[in-house]
Amino acid sequence: SARLSELSQLVVALKKDLATAAVLKVHEPALKSFFSEGAEPSTGAMSERGFLQQMQAAGLIKGAIVPLPAEAGVAAADIRCDLLWLDVSAAFHACAREEAGLLLADYAMCLALCGMVKYAAVEPMSAVQQVAGFLANLSGRMDEADVVRTCWSAQRNSPRAGMSSPTR
């Protein structure tokens, strides 16, 4: 499908992104734990069904409308931070290298990809912020509104605030 093709291209870029790899490395112990909860003991891989169920159980597959914080400079505006079943399924297929499903390394990349999809509409967020925000959602530390507020706050307090941002 077109969505799978689009996400497959993002996977290639993600694999080359050193900052994203560093974020995933920092979270590696927690990711191993999450992975082991959903992986099939017989294959050591996580099936698509298992991945979808894990994301659903964590409350991550949903449409989310988040009010933009005052720092955004837009009066009463909202932003969508959606992650739909179709997105999660396409991310799974873009990342799974094995017929049996996701291996641990694939799992981390698949979560990173889901984070990029979920926070794609939040303009000031970098890929690293999108991935870190999604991992915070997965662990239950932050909801979508917290992630968006944190992003805008970091943007405002950055020494580069006021400088034009490079295009993605």
C-alpha positions, 0 to 999 in steps of 0.5 A: 500500500501507499502508506507502507511505501511511505513508512518504509522510506522513513525507516531508512532515514531513521536507521541513519539518524544517530540521535534517534539511535541514541534515544533508543539506546538509552531506553533499551532496558525498558524496550527489552521489557516491553518487547518480552511482554509481547513476544512469542516465546517459541519464536522470540519475535512479536507478531503483528497481532501482538504488536497491535494489542500491545499498542492498543493496551497502552492506549496509543492507538487513537485519535488525539486532539491536543490544544496548542500551548500559549507559546505556540502563538496561535489563539485557541488552536488544536493539533492532531496527534493521531496513531491509527490501526492502519498506521501501526500495521503499516509500521509493523510491516515496514520494520519486520524483517522476519516472517515470524514478526518483529525482532527486538531491534525491529521493535525499537525501530517500529516504535520510533516510526510510530512516534514519527507518525503520531507527532508528524503534525507537530511542526517544531518537533524533531524526529528525536523529540517525536520518538522520545515523546512516543516512548514517554507515552508508551511508558505512561510518563506523559500523555500527548498534551504533555509531549506537545507542551514540553516540545513547545517549552523546549523550543521557546527556551532553546538558545536557538529560539528565534532563529529560523528552523531548517526545513525537514 
